[in-house]
Amino acid sequence: MAEFFGTLGDPNRWRILSALAQGELRVRDLAETVDMTESAVSHQLRVLRTMRLVGYRKHGRNVFYSLKDHHILNLYRDVSEHLDEPDDEDLDSD
């Protein structure tokens, strides 16, 4: 589990997951979305695939990447919602 969550600790990987949470994308589109080179995105996708966070499908000459399954999408959404919650200190000020 530590290795899994360590993988999520990289800001570039988190930006890629964030983009893929919106839907599947090609490397070229991902690179443009997250403002990285295609080579850098491909490298990060290999890491994310190794940890089973993303998957892909081929359609002709195009390869489309997406979050691996609903567990990863739910994890992304849960963490995002958690980070958007007010601090406990904000709740105590009532």
Backbone as numpy.savetxt, mean C-alpha at the origin, in Angstrom:
# Nx Ny Nz CAx CAy CAz Cx Cy Cz
5.46 -11.73 12.27 4.64 -10.55 12.27 5.51 -9.29 12.27
6.61 -9.33 12.99 7.49 -8.16 13.04 8.01 -7.82 11.64
8.37 -8.84 10.88 8.86 -8.60 9.52 7.74 -8.01 8.64
6.54 -8.53 8.81 5.38 -8.04 8.05 5.15 -6.56 8.34
5.07 -6.20 9.62 4.82 -4.80 9.97 6.04 -3.92 9.69
7.23 -4.50 9.73 8.42 -3.75 9.34 8.36 -3.35 7.88
7.82 -4.22 7.05 7.64 -3.91 5.63 6.73 -2.70 5.46
5.74 -2.58 6.30 4.79 -1.47 6.22 5.39 -0.17 6.76
6.54 -0.25 7.41 7.15 0.92 8.00 7.81 1.85 6.99
7.96 1.42 5.77 8.59 2.25 4.75 7.54 3.18 4.13
7.78 4.49 4.15 6.79 5.44 3.62 6.47 5.23 2.14
7.46 4.84 1.35 7.19 4.61 -0.08 6.27 3.41 -0.29
6.48 2.38 0.49 5.60 1.20 0.36 4.19 1.56 0.80
4.08 2.38 1.84 2.75 2.78 2.32 2.03 3.61 1.25
2.78 4.49 0.56 2.18 5.29 -0.51 1.70 4.40 -1.65
2.47 3.37 -1.97 2.06 2.43 -3.02 0.80 1.69 -2.59
0.76 1.21 -1.35 -0.44 0.53 -0.86 -1.64 1.47 -0.88
-1.41 2.72 -0.52 -2.48 3.70 -0.52 -3.04 3.88 -1.92
-2.18 3.97 -2.90 -2.63 4.10 -4.30 -3.39 2.85 -4.74
-2.89 1.68 -4.35 -3.55 0.44 -4.76 -4.86 0.20 -4.01
-5.04 0.86 -2.88 -6.31 0.74 -2.15 -7.44 1.37 -2.97
-7.07 2.24 -3.92 -8.07 2.88 -4.78 -8.42 2.01 -5.98
-7.56 1.04 -6.29 -7.80 0.15 -7.42 -6.49 -0.29 -8.05
-6.58 -1.23 -8.97 -5.38 -1.77 -9.57 -4.74 -0.77 -10.53
-3.40 -0.84 -10.61 -2.63 0.08 -11.43 -1.43 -0.63 -12.04
-0.98 -0.11 -13.18 0.27 -0.58 -13.79 1.43 0.13 -13.11
2.63 -0.40 -13.26 3.82 0.21 -12.65 3.94 1.66 -13.11
3.75 1.90 -14.39 3.87 3.27 -14.93 2.91 4.22 -14.21
1.66 3.78 -14.03 0.66 4.62 -13.37 0.98 4.80 -11.89
1.45 3.73 -11.26 1.84 3.82 -9.85 2.99 4.81 -9.67
3.98 4.72 -10.54 5.15 5.61 -10.45 4.71 7.06 -10.55
3.81 7.34 -11.46 3.32 8.71 -11.61 2.52 9.14 -10.38
1.69 8.25 -9.87 0.84 8.56 -8.72 1.65 8.86 -7.47
2.69 8.07 -7.22 3.47 8.21 -5.99 4.76 9.01 -6.19
4.95 9.53 -7.41 6.10 10.37 -7.74 7.42 9.66 -7.45
7.53 8.47 -8.05 8.76 7.68 -7.95 9.10 7.18 -9.35
10.33 6.70 -9.53 10.68 6.11 -10.81 10.02 4.74 -10.94
9.85 4.30 -12.17 9.28 2.97 -12.39 10.16 1.89 -11.78
11.47 2.08 -11.86 12.41 1.12 -11.28 12.23 1.03 -9.77
12.10 2.17 -9.11 11.93 2.18 -7.66 10.61 1.54 -7.26
9.56 1.82 -8.03 8.24 1.22 -7.75 8.32 -0.29 -7.94
8.96 -0.73 -9.00 9.10 -2.18 -9.25 9.82 -2.86 -8.10
10.87 -2.23 -7.60 11.61 -2.79 -6.47 10.70 -2.91 -5.25
9.96 -1.85 -4.95 9.06 -1.89 -3.78 7.95 -2.91 -3.98
7.46 -3.06 -5.19 6.42 -4.06 -5.46 6.95 -5.47 -5.22
8.21 -5.73 -5.55 8.79 -7.05 -5.28 8.77 -7.34 -3.79
9.13 -6.34 -2.99 9.12 -6.51 -1.53 7.68 -6.76 -1.06
6.75 -5.98 -1.55 5.34 -6.12 -1.14 4.76 -7.46 -1.59
5.17 -7.94 -2.76 4.71 -9.25 -3.22 5.28 -10.37 -2.34
6.55 -10.23 -1.94 7.17 -11.24 -1.08 6.40 -11.38 0.24
5.90 -10.26 0.74 5.14 -10.28 2.01 3.65 -10.54 1.77
3.29 -10.84 0.53 1.90 -11.15 0.13 0.94 -10.00 0.40
1.44 -8.77 0.23 0.61 -7.59 0.39 -0.03 -7.17 -0.93
0.65 -7.44 -2.04 0.11 -7.12 -3.35 0.16 -8.34 -4.25
-0.71 -8.33 -5.21 -0.74 -9.35 -6.24 -0.78 -8.68 -7.59
-0.79 -9.48 -8.64 -0.83 -8.90 -9.98 -1.58 -9.82 -10.92
-1.99 -9.23 -12.03 -2.58 -10.01 -13.11 -2.05 -9.44 -14.41
-1.88 -10.33 -15.38 -1.40 -9.90 -16.69 -2.58 -9.83 -17.65
-2.57 -8.78 -18.44 -3.58 -8.60 -19.49 -2.84 -8.15 -20.73
-2.59 -9.10 -21.64 -1.76 -8.79 -22.80 -0.35 -8.47 -22.35
0.14 -7.31 -22.75 1.49 -6.89 -22.37 1.51 -6.09 -21.07
0.34 -5.82 -20.52 0.24 -5.03 -19.30 0.17 -5.91 -18.06
0.78 -5.43 -16.99 0.70 -6.10 -15.69 0.04 -5.12 -14.74
-1.04 -5.55 -14.13 -1.80 -4.71 -13.21 -1.60 -5.22 -11.79
-1.24 -4.30 -10.90 -1.02 -4.63 -9.49 -2.21 -4.19 -8.67
-2.46 -4.95 -7.61 -3.57 -4.63 -6.70 -3.21 -5.16 -5.32
-3.99 -4.72 -4.32 -3.81 -5.30 -2.99 -4.14 -6.78 -3.09
-3.42 -7.58 -2.34 -3.53 -9.04 -2.47 -4.94 -9.56 -2.22
-5.60 -9.08 -1.18 -6.94 -9.56 -0.87 -7.64 -8.60 0.07
-8.84 -8.96 0.48 -9.64 -8.08 1.34 -8.99 -7.87 2.71
-8.18 -8.81 3.17 -7.50 -8.63 4.46 -6.56 -7.42 4.41
-5.84 -7.29 3.32 -4.89 -6.18 3.19 -5.65 -4.86 3.05
-6.73 -4.87 2.28 -7.55 -3.66 2.15 -8.13 -3.27 3.50
-8.63 -4.23 4.25 -9.18 -3.95 5.58 -8.10 -3.43 6.52
-6.91 -4.02 6.47 -5.80 -3.56 7.30 -5.47 -2.11 6.96
-5.39 -1.81 5.67 -5.10 -0.44 5.24 -6.18 0.52 5.75
-7.42 0.16 5.57 -8.52 1.03 6.01 -8.53 1.21 7.52
-8.31 0.11 8.25 -8.32 0.19 9.72 -7.21 1.10 10.23
-6.02 0.96 9.68 -4.90 1.80 10.12 -5.18 3.26 9.76
-5.69 3.50 8.56 -6.00 4.87 8.15 -7.05 5.49 9.06
-8.09 4.74 9.38 -9.13 5.25 10.28 -8.56 5.52 11.67
-7.72 4.62 12.14 -7.11 4.79 13.46 -6.28 6.08 13.52
-5.51 6.32 12.46 -4.66 7.51 12.44 -5.46 8.79 12.32
-6.67 8.70 11.79 -7.54 9.88 11.67 -8.32 10.18 12.94
-8.32 9.26 13.90 -9.04 9.48 15.15 -8.33 10.55 15.98
-9.08 11.28 16.79 -8.44 12.27 17.66 -7.60 11.57 18.73
-6.58 12.28 19.21 -5.77 11.75 20.30 -6.63 11.60 21.54
-6.23 10.70 22.44 -6.93 10.53 23.73 -6.93 11.84 24.49
-5.84 12.59 24.38 -5.76 13.88 25.07 -6.85 14.82 24.59
-7.18 14.77 23.31 -8.24 15.61 22.76 -9.59 15.24 23.37
-9.77 13.96 23.68 -11.04 13.50 24.26 -11.15 13.90 25.72
-10.00 13.97 26.43 -10.00 14.30 27.85 -10.31 15.78 28.11
-10.23 16.62 27.12 -10.40 18.06 27.33 -11.85 18.48 27.47
-12.80 17.54 27.37 -14.22 17.87 27.49 -14.61 18.23 28.89
